[in-house]
Amino acid sequence: MFGFKYIRFDNMDFVIHYRNGKIKREGRGLSFFYFEPRSSIISIPAGSSDLPFIFTETTKDFQTITIQGQLTYKVSDPHQLAQLLDFTVDAKKIYRTDDFEKLTQRLINEAQTATSSFVHSLSLRDSLRRLKEIETHIITGLSESKAVQMLGVEILGVHVLAVKATPEMARALEAETREALQQEADQAVYERRNFSVEQERRIRESELNTEIAIEEKQKQITEKQMETRVVTQENDRKIREMKMAAQIAIEKQRRDLIQLESANQKEASDTKEYALRAMLNPYRELDWRTLMAIHSGQMEPGSQIAMAFRELAENASKIGNFNISPDLLESIIKPRRS
């Protein structure tokens, strides 16, 4: 109403409000009323943005390749960017110019310029294989580019997704690669067959050497067994001789021992005989009555009665009748039974 309007921006938009050519307010995520005839509003994205790119280059061998990727950037200095490009929006927050597309195109041009010299030094095959190096050259070129620095833009990252040749060259490379792979496969088959033959030869040679080694070992074992048998027989003979010699020595010792025992027994018997004779000689001339009289104090009553009966028996011719009572016999026999 009467030229006054209300506008509101998101937090990811950096807003500069000019009124009569002077900055009235600035910041992120502003919302305010403004007088449209005298105001100009600039909105610059403050967050990071992903910019896909695709461009063609020529390799050292004059082949065309297509480089496809994506770079990520953000506006680090909105004031500097607002001085170079027009980001003015209307009441509906629609850009009045296409300068936003100019910003993206300039970044793509700088990326292509950064990689152009490097790709021109590569052959087609090398360029298809060196994605990481192309990516590094783009990052380095954009970081060092004065044009990017003047725009107030910071490069956050670059990713090269693909490097492709033209369809005709791709088919040619595929055919060449396919042929090379087929040759490698044939060579592999040839080498595998040769390897198999060589391995079989080595196996046969190893088997033959093994058989020869076994025969030699068996021969050595046989000779060793014969030597061992001879040594064993000789040892057995020596052992038998040693046993016989030991047995003879034992028998000689046993014979000597028997002779010594016999001599000792004979000597002991002679000694006993001599001692007994020496003890009995004093009694040889004595009468038995005298001996009885000597030992009468040491004899038992029964023995004395027996001696008396013997003396009676010697004089039996002089005795007519002699009666022995049972009590007397019992007194003689009873102590012996007890």
C-alpha positions as CSV (number, residue, x, y, z in Angstrom):
1,M,0.0,0.0,0.0
2,F,1.3,3.4,-1.1
3,G,4.6,1.7,-2.1
4,F,5.4,0.2,1.3
5,K,6.0,-3.6,1.2
6,Y,7.2,-6.3,3.6
7,I,9.8,-8.9,2.7
8,R,11.3,-11.8,4.6
9,F,14.4,-13.8,3.8
10,D,15.7,-17.2,4.9
11,N,18.7,-17.6,7.2
12,M,20.9,-18.8,4.3
13,D,20.4,-15.5,2.4
14,F,22.7,-12.6,3.0
15,V,20.6,-9.4,2.4
16,I,21.8,-5.9,1.6
17,H,19.0,-3.2,1.7
18,Y,19.9,0.0,-0.2
19,R,17.8,3.0,0.2
20,N,18.6,6.1,-2.0
21,G,21.9,4.4,-2.9
22,K,23.0,3.9,0.7
23,I,23.0,0.7,2.8
24,K,20.1,0.8,5.2
25,R,20.5,-2.7,6.6
26,E,22.4,-5.9,5.9
27,G,22.7,-9.4,7.3
28,R,21.4,-12.9,7.1
29,G,17.7,-13.8,7.4
30,L,16.4,-10.3,7.6
31,S,12.7,-9.4,7.4
32,F,11.6,-5.8,7.2
33,F,9.3,-3.2,5.6
34,Y,10.7,-1.1,2.8
35,F,9.6,1.7,0.4
36,E,9.9,0.1,-3.0
37,P,10.3,3.2,-5.2
38,R,13.5,4.2,-3.2
39,S,14.8,0.8,-2.2
40,S,17.0,-1.9,-3.8
41,I,17.4,-5.3,-2.2
42,I,20.3,-7.6,-3.0
43,S,20.1,-11.3,-1.9
44,I,23.2,-13.4,-2.1
45,P,23.2,-17.2,-1.1
46,A,25.4,-17.5,2.0
47,G,25.4,-21.4,2.1
48,S,27.5,-23.8,0.1
49,S,26.4,-24.6,-3.4
50,D,27.1,-27.6,-5.7
51,L,27.8,-26.7,-9.3
52,P,27.9,-29.6,-11.8
53,F,30.1,-29.0,-14.8
54,I,30.9,-30.7,-18.1
55,F,33.3,-29.5,-20.7
56,T,35.5,-30.9,-23.5
57,E,39.2,-30.8,-24.0
58,T,41.8,-32.0,-26.5
59,T,44.6,-34.4,-25.5
60,K,48.2,-34.4,-26.7
61,D,47.3,-36.9,-29.5
62,F,44.5,-34.6,-30.7
63,Q,41.6,-36.6,-29.3
64,T,38.6,-35.0,-27.7
65,I,37.6,-36.0,-24.2
66,T,34.7,-34.9,-22.0
67,I,35.4,-34.0,-18.4
68,Q,32.4,-34.3,-16.0
69,G,32.3,-33.4,-12.4
70,Q,31.1,-31.2,-9.6
71,L,32.6,-28.3,-7.6
72,T,31.3,-27.0,-4.3
73,Y,31.7,-23.4,-3.3
74,K,30.4,-20.7,-1.0
75,V,30.3,-16.9,-1.1
76,S,32.9,-15.7,1.5
77,D,32.6,-12.0,0.8
78,P,29.1,-10.9,-0.3
79,H,30.0,-7.2,-0.5
80,Q,32.8,-8.0,-3.0
81,L,30.5,-10.2,-5.1
82,A,27.7,-7.6,-5.0
83,Q,30.1,-5.0,-6.5
84,L,30.9,-7.2,-9.5
85,L,27.5,-8.9,-10.2
86,D,23.9,-7.8,-9.8
87,F,21.9,-10.0,-7.4
88,T,19.0,-7.6,-7.0
89,V,15.6,-9.2,-6.3
90,D,12.1,-8.0,-6.6
91,A,9.3,-8.1,-4.0
92,K,8.9,-11.9,-4.8
93,K,12.6,-12.5,-4.3
94,I,13.2,-13.2,-8.0
95,Y,16.5,-12.1,-9.5
96,R,16.0,-9.3,-12.0
97,T,19.1,-10.3,-14.0
98,D,20.9,-13.5,-14.9
99,D,24.1,-12.6,-13.1
100,F,23.8,-15.7,-10.9
101,E,24.3,-17.8,-14.0
102,K,27.3,-15.6,-14.9
103,L,28.8,-16.5,-11.6
104,T,28.5,-20.3,-12.2
105,Q,29.7,-19.9,-15.8
106,R,32.8,-18.0,-14.6
107,L,33.6,-20.7,-12.1
108,I,33.2,-23.4,-14.8
109,N,35.5,-21.4,-17.1
110,E,38.1,-21.1,-14.4
111,A,37.9,-24.9,-13.8
112,Q,38.3,-25.6,-17.5
113,T,41.2,-23.2,-17.7
114,A,42.9,-24.8,-14.7
115,T,42.8,-28.3,-16.3
116,S,43.3,-27.3,-19.9
117,S,47.1,-27.2,-19.9
118,F,47.4,-30.4,-18.0
119,V,45.1,-32.3,-20.3
120,H,47.0,-31.0,-23.3
121,S,50.1,-32.7,-22.0
122,L,48.4,-36.1,-21.7
123,S,47.6,-38.8,-24.3
124,L,44.1,-40.1,-24.6
125,R,44.9,-43.2,-22.6
126,D,46.6,-41.3,-19.8
127,S,43.8,-38.7,-19.5
128,L,41.2,-41.5,-19.1
129,R,43.2,-43.0,-16.2
130,R,44.3,-39.9,-14.3
131,L,41.1,-38.5,-12.9
132,K,42.6,-37.8,-9.5
133,E,45.4,-35.7,-11.0
134,I,42.9,-33.7,-13.1
135,E,40.8,-33.1,-10.0
136,T,43.9,-31.9,-8.1
137,H,44.8,-29.4,-10.9
138,I,41.2,-28.0,-10.9
139,I,41.3,-27.4,-7.2
140,T,44.7,-25.8,-7.3
141,G,43.8,-23.6,-10.3
142,L,40.6,-22.4,-8.7
143,S,42.3,-21.7,-5.4
144,E,45.0,-19.6,-7.0
145,S,42.7,-17.9,-9.6
146,K,42.6,-14.1,-9.2
147,A,39.2,-14.1,-10.8
148,V,37.7,-16.4,-8.2
149,Q,39.3,-14.3,-5.4
150,M,37.9,-11.1,-6.9
151,L,34.4,-12.7,-6.9
152,G,34.7,-13.3,-3.2
153,V,34.0,-17.0,-3.6
154,E,35.7,-19.9,-1.7
155,I,36.1,-23.3,-3.3
156,L,35.2,-26.0,-0.9
157,G,35.9,-29.0,-3.1
158,V,36.0,-30.5,-6.6
159,H,35.1,-34.0,-7.7
160,V,35.8,-35.3,-11.2
161,L,33.3,-38.0,-11.8
162,A,34.2,-39.1,-15.3
163,V,36.6,-38.6,-18.2
164,K,35.2,-40.0,-21.5
165,A,36.4,-40.2,-25.0
166,T,34.2,-39.8,-28.0
167,P,31.9,-42.8,-28.8
168,E,34.0,-43.8,-31.9
169,M,37.3,-43.6,-29.9
170,A,35.7,-45.4,-27.0
171,R,34.7,-48.3,-29.3
172,A,38.2,-48.3,-30.8
173,L,39.8,-48.4,-27.4
174,E,37.4,-51.1,-26.3
175,A,38.3,-53.2,-29.4
176,E,42.0,-52.6,-28.9
177,T,41.7,-53.4,-25.3
178,R,39.6,-56.4,-26.1
179,E,42.2,-57.7,-28.5
180,A,44.9,-57.0,-26.0
181,L,43.0,-58.9,-23.4
182,Q,42.4,-61.7,-25.8
183,Q,46.1,-61.9,-26.6
184,E,46.9,-61.8,-22.9
185,A,44.4,-64.6,-22.4
186,D,46.0,-66.6,-25.2
187,Q,49.4,-65.9,-23.7
188,A,48.2,-66.9,-20.3
189,V,46.8,-70.2,-21.8
190,Y,50.1,-70.8,-23.6
191,E,52.1,-70.0,-20.4
192,R,49.8,-72.2,-18.4
193,R,50.3,-75.1,-20.8
194,N,54.0,-74.6,-20.8
195,F,53.9,-74.4,-17.0
196,S,51.9,-77.6,-16.8
197,V,54.4,-79.4,-19.1
198,E,57.3,-78.0,-17.1
199,Q,55.7,-79.0,-13.9
200,E,55.0,-82.5,-15.2
201,R,58.6,-82.8,-16.3
202,R,59.7,-81.7,-12.9
203,I,57.3,-84.1,-11.2
204,R,58.7,-87.0,-13.3
205,E,62.2,-86.0,-12.7
206,S,61.5,-85.6,-9.0
207,E,59.8,-89.1,-8.9
208,L,62.9,-90.6,-10.7
209,N,65.2,-88.9,-8.3
210,T,63.1,-90.1,-5.4
211,E,63.2,-93.7,-6.7
212,I,67.0,-93.4,-7.1
213,A,67.3,-92.0,-3.6
214,I,65.1,-94.7,-2.2
215,E,67.2,-97.4,-3.9
216,E,70.4,-95.8,-2.5
217,K,68.9,-95.5,0.9
218,Q,67.6,-99.1,0.7
219,K,71.1,-100.3,-0.3
220,Q,72.6,-98.3,2.6
221,I,70.1,-99.8,5.0
222,T,70.8,-103.3,3.7
223,E,74.6,-102.8,4.1
224,K,74.0,-101.3,7.5
225,Q,71.8,-104.2,8.6
226,M,74.5,-106.7,7.4
227,E,77.1,-104.8,9.3
228,T,74.8,-104.7,12.3
229,R,74.1,-108.4,12.0
230,V,77.9,-109.2,11.9
231,V,78.5,-106.9,14.8
232,T,75.6,-108.5,16.7
233,Q,76.9,-112.0,16.1
234,E,80.3,-111.0,17.2
235,N,78.9,-109.4,20.3
236,D,76.8,-112.5,21.0
237,R,79.9,-114.7,20.7
238,K,81.8,-112.4,23.0
239,I,78.9,-112.4,25.4
240,R,78.7,-116.2,25.4
241,E,82.5,-116.4,25.9
242,M,82.2,-113.9,28.8
243,K,79.3,-115.9,30.3
244,M,81.3,-119.2,30.0
245,A,84.3,-117.6,31.5
246,A,82.2,-116.2,34.3
247,Q,80.5,-119.5,34.8
248,I,83.9,-121.3,34.9
249,A,85.2,-118.7,37.4
250,I,82.0,-119.2,39.5
251,E,82.5,-123.0,39.4
252,K,86.1,-122.6,40.4
253,Q,85.1,-120.3,43.2
254,R,82.4,-122.8,44.2
255,R,84.8,-125.7,44.2
256,D,87.4,-123.7,46.2
257,L,84.5,-122.8,48.6
258,I,83.5,-126.4,49.0
259,Q,87.0,-127.5,49.6
260,L,87.4,-124.7,52.1
261,E,84.2,-125.6,53.8
262,S,85.2,-129.3,53.8
263,A,88.6,-128.4,55.3
264,N,86.9,-126.2,57.9
265,Q,84.4,-128.9,58.8
266,K,87.1,-131.5,59.0
267,E,89.2,-129.2,61.1
268,A,86.2,-128.4,63.3
269,S,85.4,-132.1,63.7
270,D,89.0,-132.9,64.5
271,T,88.9,-130.1,67.1
272,K,85.7,-131.4,68.6
273,E,87.0,-135.0,68.6
274,Y,90.2,-133.9,70.3
275,A,88.2,-131.9,72.9
276,L,85.8,-134.8,73.5
277,R,88.7,-137.3,73.8
278,A,90.5,-134.9,76.1
279,M,87.3,-134.7,78.2
280,L,86.6,-138.4,78.3
281,N,90.1,-139.7,78.8
282,P,90.0,-139.1,82.6
283,Y,86.8,-141.1,82.8
284,R,88.0,-144.1,80.6
285,E,89.8,-146.0,83.4
286,L,87.1,-145.3,86.1
287,D,84.4,-147.9,87.0
288,W,80.8,-146.9,86.4
289,R,80.2,-147.3,90.1
290,T,82.7,-144.7,90.8
291,L,81.1,-142.4,88.3
292,M,77.8,-143.0,90.0
293,A,79.2,-142.3,93.3
294,I,80.7,-139.0,92.0
295,H,77.5,-137.8,90.5
296,S,75.1,-139.3,93.1
297,G,74.5,-135.9,94.6
298,Q,73.4,-134.6,91.2
299,M,71.3,-137.6,90.1
300,E,67.5,-137.8,90.4
301,P,66.0,-140.4,92.7
302,G,64.7,-142.4,89.7
303,S,68.1,-142.5,88.2
304,Q,69.6,-143.7,91.4
305,I,66.9,-146.4,91.7
306,A,67.7,-147.4,88.1
307,M,71.3,-147.7,88.9
308,A,70.4,-149.9,91.8
309,F,68.4,-152.1,89.6
310,R,71.3,-152.5,87.2
311,E,73.6,-153.5,90.1
312,L,71.0,-156.0,91.2
313,A,70.8,-157.4,87.6
314,E,74.5,-158.0,87.6
315,N,74.1,-160.1,90.7
316,A,70.9,-161.8,89.6
317,S,72.5,-165.2,89.9
318,K,72.9,-164.7,93.6
319,I,69.3,-163.5,94.2
320,G,66.5,-166.0,94.5
321,N,63.3,-163.9,94.5
322,F,63.0,-160.2,94.1
323,N,59.6,-158.5,94.2
324,I,58.9,-155.0,93.0
325,S,55.8,-153.3,94.1
326,P,53.6,-151.3,91.7
327,D,54.1,-148.2,93.8
328,L,57.8,-148.4,93.3
329,L,57.5,-148.7,89.6
330,E,55.0,-145.9,89.5
331,S,57.4,-143.7,91.4
332,I,60.1,-144.5,88.9
333,I,58.0,-144.1,85.7
334,K,55.7,-141.2,86.7
335,P,58.3,-138.4,86.8
336,R,59.4,-139.4,83.3
337,R,55.9,-139.2,81.9
338,S,55.4,-135.8,83.4
